[in-house]
Amino acid sequence: MLEYVKTILLKVSFDKSLFEKELRKAFKVLVVEEIKQLKQWCYEKFSGMYLRILNRVFAKAKI
């Protein structure tokens, strides 16, 4: 599922609201270890564009 979520996030990364929506949905389908990996990957890929969104979404995550 992690690879699927990454693919979706890459495809919607052109739109801020879609990106945040899909990132939030990822928490419903991933296990804790996958969420940790997703967090690292997201910060590597998207921190330049969506740092505030990443901080907000991952701050609420219980990981």
KAJOMO-V798901 format. One record per run of one state. SS is the DSSP state (alpha for helix, beta for strand, coil for the rest). FROM is the first residue (numbers start at 1). LEN is the number of residues. Records with the same first field share a line. If there is no record, write none. Layout:
SS->FROM-LEN  FROM-LEN
This chain:
coil->1-1  13-3  30-2  61-3
alpha->2-11  16-14  32-29
